[in-house]
Amino acid sequence: MWLYQLPVGVSLPGFVVVFVAVSLLIVVALRRWVPGEKKQMREWDRILAYVMATFGVLYGVTLALIAAASYENYRGVEEIVRDEAAAVAVLYRDTAGLPEPERDELQSLIVDYVDHVIEVDWAAQRAGEIPSQTVAEVTQIEEILFSFEPEGDGESNVHAATIRSFNEFMSARSQRIGVIGLELPGILWFVLYSGAAITAVLIGMIQMGRLRTHLVMAAVLASYVAIVIFTIASFDHPYMGPVAVDTEYFEEVQEWLFDRAG
């Protein structure tokens, strides 16, 4: 979708302009159908005011709830990525207690894993694809851990702790990959856009003498609705677009843990 391929400074104004243009066309098309006689106008205004007030509350609440849900989904994905980065850091530290050569092999694989998550996996996620580059590192880490035979209680305790850390890491990794396809159901997008269209229709049916004033009022309302819908769309795919969960947490692990260890 073009929305996720452009910076916010370009996609947001473009989205608003298209939204406003459609709304203004609806206003212009409907003005001719608005009653012009005074007696009809009074009845028309009374009914229209009631309909607009009722619909405005319903649509406003709907917009707010969907926007809040989209943001919560976005924040949830961000927490999942943070948890995986933290699990990787814990796993890396736990492997420090293992003997050679397992320690160096595991830590080298963990470093490679983080590098590939940042450089390869994230690009796949941004395209909505399941990343596969890091499967090799995960498989090798698992094989080394589960084939290692500890000697003595000390190594057994460290090995058990490392296994627990690995399981937590795998759980966090699975969650990160599992939310790649997270998005609002199509029926909710229908509700959003149909509600915006109905809003434009109701605005167009208002009896107003000056066309310019009518258009300005419609444009202002359409602009705000467009901004809210754009925000919802930006949060809808957490890994895509300019407003997306990035690799910040993994980069922090690289900087403060791997560099320090090196």
C-alpha positions in Angstrom: 0.0 0.0 0.0 1.4 3.4 -1.0 0.6 4.7 2.5 3.4 2.6 4.0 6.0 3.4 1.3 6.1 7.2 1.7 7.3 9.4 4.6 4.6 10.9 6.8 5.3 14.4 5.4 4.2 13.2 2.0 1.6 10.5 2.7 -0.4 12.4 5.3 -1.0 15.5 3.3 -1.8 13.4 0.2 -4.3 11.3 2.1 -6.0 14.4 3.5 -6.1 16.1 0.1 -7.8 13.1 -1.5 -10.2 12.8 1.5 -11.1 16.5 1.4 -11.6 16.5 -2.4 -14.0 13.6 -2.3 -16.0 15.3 0.5 -16.2 18.6 -1.3 -17.4 16.8 -4.5 -20.2 15.2 -2.4 -21.1 18.6 -0.9 -21.3 20.3 -4.4 -23.4 17.3 -5.7 -25.9 17.4 -2.9 -26.5 21.2 -2.6 -29.1 21.1 -5.4 -31.2 18.6 -3.5 -31.5 20.7 -0.3 -35.0 22.3 0.0 -35.1 26.0 -0.6 -38.6 26.9 0.6 -38.7 28.4 4.1 -41.4 26.0 5.4 -39.5 23.0 4.1 -36.2 24.4 5.4 -37.5 24.5 9.0 -38.6 20.9 9.0 -35.5 19.9 7.1 -33.1 21.6 9.6 -34.9 20.1 12.5 -34.7 16.5 11.2 -31.1 17.0 9.9 -29.9 18.4 13.2 -31.3 15.3 15.1 -29.7 12.9 12.6 -26.3 14.7 12.6 -26.2 14.8 16.4 -27.0 11.1 16.8 -24.7 10.0 14.0 -21.9 12.3 15.2 -21.9 10.7 18.6 -21.9 7.2 17.2 -19.2 7.8 14.6 -17.1 9.8 17.0 -17.1 7.0 19.6 -16.4 4.4 16.9 -13.4 6.4 15.6 -12.1 6.8 19.2 -12.4 3.1 20.1 -10.8 1.9 16.9 -8.0 4.4 17.2 -7.3 3.4 20.8 -7.4 -0.3 19.8 -4.9 0.3 17.0 -2.5 2.1 19.3 -2.8 -0.6 21.9 -1.9 -3.2 19.2 1.1 -1.1 18.2 2.3 -0.8 21.8 1.8 -4.5 22.3 4.0 -5.3 19.4 6.6 -2.9 20.7 6.6 -4.7 24.0 7.0 -8.0 22.3 10.1 -6.8 20.4 11.5 -5.3 23.7 10.9 -8.6 25.5 12.8 -10.6 22.8 15.7 -8.2 22.9 15.8 -8.5 26.6 15.6 -12.4 26.3 18.5 -12.3 23.9 20.6 -10.3 26.3 19.8 -12.7 29.2 20.7 -15.7 27.0 24.0 -14.1 26.0 24.9 -13.5 29.6 23.9 -17.0 30.7 26.1 -18.6 28.1 29.1 -16.8 29.7 29.0 -19.4 32.5 29.5 -22.3 30.1 32.9 -23.8 29.3 34.8 -23.6 26.1 34.2 -24.2 23.2 30.4 -24.1 23.8 30.5 -20.5 25.3 32.3 -18.9 22.3 30.1 -20.8 19.8 26.9 -19.8 21.5 27.8 -16.2 21.9 29.0 -15.9 18.4 25.7 -17.4 17.1 23.7 -15.0 19.3 25.7 -12.0 17.9 25.0 -13.3 14.4 21.3 -13.7 15.2 20.9 -10.1 16.4 22.8 -8.8 13.3 20.6 -10.7 11.0 17.4 -9.7 12.8 18.4 -6.0 12.3 19.7 -6.3 8.8 17.6 -9.1 7.2 14.6 -10.1 9.3 13.2 -6.5 9.7 13.2 -5.9 5.9 11.1 -9.0 5.5 8.7 -8.0 8.3 8.3 -4.5 6.7 7.2 -6.3 3.5 4.7 -8.5 5.5 6.8 -11.6 5.0 7.8 -14.3 7.6 11.6 -13.9 8.2 13.7 -17.0 7.7 17.3 -15.8 7.8 17.7 -16.3 11.6 16.3 -19.9 11.6 19.8 -21.3 11.1 21.2 -19.5 14.1 18.3 -20.6 16.3 18.7 -24.2 15.2 22.4 -24.2 15.9 22.0 -22.6 19.3 19.4 -25.3 20.2 21.6 -28.1 19.0 24.6 -26.9 21.0 22.6 -26.3 24.2 20.7 -29.6 24.2 23.7 -31.7 23.2 25.9 -30.2 26.0 26.7 -32.5 28.9 27.5 -30.5 32.0 30.1 -31.7 34.5 29.4 -31.1 38.1 26.7 -29.1 39.9 28.0 -25.7 38.8 27.8 -26.4 35.1 24.5 -28.2 35.6 22.9 -25.1 37.2 24.3 -22.8 34.6 23.1 -25.1 31.8 19.6 -25.3 33.3 19.4 -21.5 33.6 20.6 -21.1 30.0 18.0 -23.6 28.8 15.3 -21.6 30.6 16.6 -18.4 29.0 16.6 -20.0 25.6 12.9 -21.1 26.0 11.9 -17.6 27.0 13.8 -16.3 24.0 12.0 -18.7 21.7 8.7 -17.7 23.1 9.4 -14.0 22.5 10.7 -14.7 19.0 7.6 -16.6 18.1 5.4 -13.8 19.3 7.3 -11.2 17.3 6.9 -13.3 14.1 3.3 -14.2 15.0 2.1 -10.6 14.9 3.5 -9.8 11.4 0.1 -10.3 9.9 -1.7 -8.3 12.7 -4.2 -5.9 11.2 -7.7 -4.6 11.6 -10.5 -6.7 10.2 -11.9 -5.5 6.9 -15.3 -4.9 8.4 -13.8 -2.2 10.6 -12.3 -0.5 7.6 -15.7 -0.6 6.0 -17.2 1.0 9.2 -14.6 3.8 9.1 -14.9 4.7 5.5 -18.7 4.3 5.3 -18.9 6.5 8.3 -16.7 9.2 6.7 -18.9 9.0 3.6 -22.1 9.4 5.6 -20.5 12.4 7.4 -19.8 14.1 4.1 -23.3 13.4 2.9 -24.9 14.9 6.0 -22.6 18.0 5.8 -23.6 18.3 2.1 -27.3 18.3 3.0 -27.0 21.3 5.3 -28.9 24.3 4.0 -26.3 27.1 3.6 -26.5 30.1 1.4 -22.8 30.7 0.6 -21.1 27.9 -1.2 -17.6 29.0 0.0 -18.6 28.8 3.7 -20.2 25.4 3.1 -17.0 24.0 1.4 -14.8 25.4 4.2 -16.9 23.8 6.9 -16.9 20.4 5.0 -13.1 20.6 4.4 -12.3 21.3 8.0 -14.3 18.3 9.2 -13.1 16.0 6.5 -9.5 17.0 7.3 -9.8 15.9 10.9 -11.5 12.6 10.0 -8.8 11.9 7.4 -6.1 12.5 10.0 -7.7 10.1 12.5 -8.1 7.4 9.8 -4.6 7.9 8.6 -3.3 7.5 12.2 -5.3 4.3 12.5 -3.9 3.0 9.3 -0.3 3.9 10.4 -0.7 1.8 13.6 -2.5 -1.0 11.8 0.6 -2.7 10.5 3.2 -2.3 13.3 6.2 -3.3 11.2 5.3 -1.3 8.1 5.5 2.4 7.1 7.2 5.4 8.7 5.2 4.9 12.0 6.5 1.4 12.7 8.2 -0.6 15.4 11.9 -0.6 14.6 15.1 -2.4 15.7 16.0 0.1 18.4 15.9 -2.5 21.2 18.2 -4.9 19.3 20.6 -2.1 18.5 20.8 -1.3 22.1 21.7 -4.9 22.9 24.5 -4.6 20.2 25.9 -1.4 21.7 25.9 -2.0 25.4 26.2 -5.8 25.7 28.1 -7.1 22.6 30.5 -4.1 22.3 31.2 -4.2 26.0 31.7 -8.0 26.0 34.0 -7.6 23.0 
